[in-house]
Amino acid sequence: MVNISAERFKEALGKALYEGYAQHTDWKSLASGAALPQWDGLRPDIQAAWKASAAATITFQPEATATGT
């Protein structure tokens, strides 16, 4: 197992999540249909949003959000 900082892990996971979305949509925005850039071509605020999504994924606890199951 590789030992990396939490910040680097969030960046790596954010990039993986973004690339998974991009691959799923054939590198096209579902909102506008525009072509999606590679990770390094994203604006810093968009990268930050994907990193925030990664942080939420890391702390997600299904039993805390499950309803009626």
N, CA, C and O of each residue as an XYZ file, in Angstrom:
276
protein
N       0.835     -1.180      0.000
C       0.000      0.000      0.000
C       0.880      1.243      0.000
O       1.894      1.295      0.695
N       0.491      2.234     -0.775
C       1.245      3.469     -0.881
C       0.776      4.427      0.204
O      -0.424      4.565      0.441
N       1.713      5.084      0.857
C       1.386      6.052      1.894
C       1.476      7.456      1.297
O       2.572      7.949      1.030
N       0.318      8.103      1.086
C       0.301      9.462      0.566
C      -0.510     10.339      1.505
O      -1.290      9.837      2.314
N      -0.324     11.644      1.397
C      -1.059     12.562      2.264
C      -2.548     12.538      1.924
O      -2.945     12.133      0.832
N      -3.350     12.974      2.868
C      -4.795     13.030      2.649
C      -5.126     13.960      1.486
O      -6.041     13.676      0.712
N      -4.402     15.056      1.355
C      -4.660     16.004      0.274
C      -4.353     15.386     -1.092
O      -5.121     15.553     -2.039
N      -3.250     14.686     -1.187
C      -2.899     14.022     -2.445
C      -3.896     12.913     -2.765
O      -4.231     12.687     -3.927
N      -4.370     12.220     -1.721
C      -5.365     11.179     -1.938
C      -6.659     11.774     -2.470
O      -7.257     11.227     -3.396
N      -7.103     12.905     -1.886
C      -8.318     13.561     -2.371
C      -8.147     14.014     -3.814
O      -9.081     13.908     -4.608
N      -6.969     14.518     -4.164
C      -6.741     14.935     -5.544
C      -6.791     13.735     -6.488
O      -7.421     13.800     -7.544
N      -6.132     12.644     -6.113
C      -6.120     11.451     -6.957
C      -7.530     10.878     -7.105
O      -7.924     10.474     -8.199
N      -8.281     10.842     -6.018
C      -9.648     10.321     -6.080
C     -10.554     11.268     -6.859
O     -11.387     10.813     -7.642
N     -10.409     12.571     -6.660
C     -11.191     13.543     -7.427
C     -10.954     13.388     -8.920
O     -11.893     13.429     -9.715
N      -9.692     13.209     -9.295
C      -9.351     13.006    -10.707
C      -9.977     11.714    -11.223
O     -10.521     11.690    -12.327
N      -9.908     10.647    -10.442
C     -10.494      9.368    -10.862
C     -12.011      9.484    -11.018
O     -12.577      8.939    -11.965
N     -12.665     10.183    -10.105
C     -14.111     10.374    -10.205
C     -14.467     11.188    -11.445
O     -15.397     10.843    -12.174
N     -13.727     12.267    -11.681
C     -13.971     13.095    -12.868
C     -13.771     12.278    -14.140
O     -14.603     12.318    -15.046
N     -12.682     11.548    -14.203
C     -12.394     10.768    -15.408
C     -13.421      9.659    -15.613
O     -13.743      9.318    -16.751
N     -13.938      9.094    -14.523
C     -15.005      8.105    -14.642
C     -16.262      8.724    -15.233
O     -16.898      8.134    -16.106
N     -16.622      9.917    -14.759
C     -17.764     10.640    -15.322
C     -17.520     10.938    -16.797
O     -18.390     10.703    -17.636
N     -16.337     11.454    -17.107
C     -16.018     11.834    -18.482
C     -16.062     10.625    -19.419
O     -16.578     10.722    -20.533
N     -15.535      9.511    -18.982
C     -15.564      8.309    -19.814
C     -16.998      7.829    -20.016
O     -17.376      7.416    -21.112
N     -17.787      7.889    -18.952
C     -19.177      7.440    -19.028
C     -19.983      8.282    -20.020
O     -20.899      7.773    -20.667
N     -19.646      9.563    -20.140
C     -20.383     10.473    -21.022
C     -19.673     10.680    -22.357
O     -20.014     11.590    -23.112
N     -18.683      9.830    -22.645
C     -17.897      9.949    -23.869
C     -17.235     11.322    -23.984
O     -17.147     11.904    -25.065
N     -16.771     11.822    -22.827
C     -16.042     13.099    -22.731
C     -16.872     14.279    -23.230
O     -16.349     15.217    -23.831
N     -18.188     14.211    -22.966
C     -19.103     15.308    -23.303
C     -19.880     15.693    -22.041
O     -20.292     14.828    -21.267
N     -20.075     16.993    -21.845
C     -20.872     17.486    -20.726
C     -22.325     17.082    -20.923
O     -22.889     17.294    -21.996
N     -22.931     16.505    -19.899
C     -24.353     16.168    -19.983
C     -25.213     17.424    -19.933
O     -26.333     17.424    -20.445
N     -24.706     18.495    -19.324
C     -25.468     19.737    -19.220
C     -25.473     20.525    -20.519
O     -26.508     21.057    -20.921
N     -24.319     20.602    -21.179
C     -24.227     21.469    -22.361
C     -23.885     20.736    -23.656
O     -24.075     21.279    -24.745
N     -23.389     19.522    -23.546
C     -22.950     18.791    -24.727
C     -21.546     19.152    -25.179
O     -21.029     18.572    -26.133
N     -20.929     20.109    -24.499
C     -19.574     20.530    -24.856
C     -18.569     19.436    -24.522
O     -18.801     18.610    -23.639
N     -17.463     19.443    -25.231
C     -16.384     18.487    -24.962
C     -15.783     18.776    -23.586
O     -15.600     19.933    -23.206
N     -15.482     17.713    -22.851
C     -14.848     17.855    -21.536
C     -13.329     17.794    -21.689
O     -12.815     16.968    -22.443
N     -12.616     18.653    -20.986
C     -11.160     18.626    -21.043
C     -10.590     17.522    -20.165
O     -11.281     16.980    -19.302
N      -9.343     17.200    -20.391
C      -8.620     16.319    -19.479
C      -8.504     17.032    -18.128
O      -8.714     18.243    -18.050
N      -8.175     16.303    -17.080
C      -8.069     16.841    -15.726
C      -7.176     18.080    -15.678
O      -7.557     19.089    -15.085
N      -6.016     18.017    -16.283
C      -5.081     19.139    -16.222
C      -5.598     20.379    -16.950
O      -5.088     21.478    -16.734
N      -6.596     20.214    -17.803
C      -7.178     21.336    -18.517
C      -8.375     21.967    -17.814
O      -8.922     22.963    -18.287
N      -8.784     21.385    -16.680
C      -9.908     21.931    -15.925
C      -9.498     23.193    -15.176
O      -8.359     23.327    -14.731
N     -10.443     24.112    -15.047
C     -10.199     25.291    -14.209
C      -9.974     24.835    -12.767
O     -10.513     23.810    -12.349
N      -9.182     25.588    -12.010
C      -8.925     25.211    -10.616
C     -10.187     25.066     -9.769
O     -10.233     24.197     -8.899
N     -11.216     25.895     -9.996
C     -12.429     25.783     -9.186
C     -13.199     24.493     -9.483
O     -13.853     23.938     -8.600
N     -13.119     24.025    -10.719
C     -13.784     22.764    -11.057
C     -13.003     21.593    -10.465
O     -13.603     20.648     -9.954
N     -11.671     21.646    -10.527
C     -10.875     20.606     -9.861
C     -11.191     20.586     -8.371
O     -11.315     19.515     -7.777
N     -11.322     21.769     -7.761
C     -11.627     21.846     -6.327
C     -12.983     21.209     -6.024
O     -13.144     20.560     -4.991
N     -13.949     21.387     -6.911
C     -15.265     20.775     -6.705
C     -15.175     19.251     -6.752
O     -15.821     18.572     -5.954
N     -14.384     18.707     -7.674
C     -14.207     17.255     -7.740
C     -13.447     16.749     -6.521
O     -13.729     15.653     -6.035
N     -12.493     17.520     -6.019
C     -11.783     17.129     -4.790
C     -12.749     17.132     -3.603
O     -12.669     16.266     -2.731
N     -13.662     18.107     -3.572
C     -14.668     18.136     -2.505
C     -15.581     16.920     -2.599
O     -15.974     16.357     -1.578
N     -15.917     16.518     -3.808
C     -16.713     15.297     -3.990
C     -15.949     14.085     -3.485
O     -16.527     13.188     -2.871
N     -14.654     14.061     -3.745
C     -13.819     12.960     -3.252
C     -13.818     12.943     -1.729
O     -13.928     11.878     -1.122
N     -13.694     14.111     -1.106
C     -13.693     14.182      0.360
C     -15.019     13.673      0.925
O     -15.037     12.975      1.940
N     -16.121     14.021      0.271
C     -17.427     13.535      0.719
C     -17.533     12.029      0.552
O     -18.133     11.351      1.386
N     -16.954     11.502     -0.519
C     -16.958     10.058     -0.759
C     -16.186      9.332      0.327
O     -16.607      8.277      0.801
N     -15.055      9.900      0.720
C     -14.206      9.281      1.736
C     -14.938      9.169      3.066
O     -14.784      8.175      3.775
N     -15.728     10.172      3.409
C     -16.399     10.190      4.714
C     -17.820      9.643      4.677
O     -18.492      9.604      5.707
N     -18.287      9.221      3.502
C     -19.644      8.726      3.348
C     -19.883      7.499      4.215
O     -19.051      6.593      4.260
N     -21.015      7.471      4.900
C     -21.404      6.332      5.726
C     -22.841      5.948      5.352
O     -23.791      6.610      5.770
N     -22.996      4.881      4.567
C     -24.340      4.514      4.077
C     -25.381      4.363      5.178
O     -26.524      4.790      5.012
N     -24.999      3.763      6.295
C     -25.993      3.546      7.351
C     -26.495      4.855      7.944
O     -27.588      4.894      8.509
N     -25.722      5.920      7.825
C     -26.153      7.213      8.345
C     -27.118      7.913      7.398
O     -27.831      8.825      7.815
N     -27.155      7.505      6.134
C     -28.019      8.179      5.157
C     -29.120      7.277      4.622
O     -29.976      7.743      3.870
N     -29.124      6.002      4.988
C     -30.134      5.073      4.480
C     -31.504      5.457      5.044
O     -31.632      5.878      6.194
N     -32.518      5.297      4.199
C     -33.881      5.581      4.649
C     -34.764      4.366      4.407
O     -34.910      3.901      3.277
N     -35.329      3.877      5.452
C     -36.284      2.801      5.349
C     -35.743      1.449      4.911
O     -36.516      0.591      4.484
N     -34.448      1.240      5.005
C     -33.912     -0.061      4.606
C     -33.186     -0.725      5.746
O     -32.669     -1.832      5.588
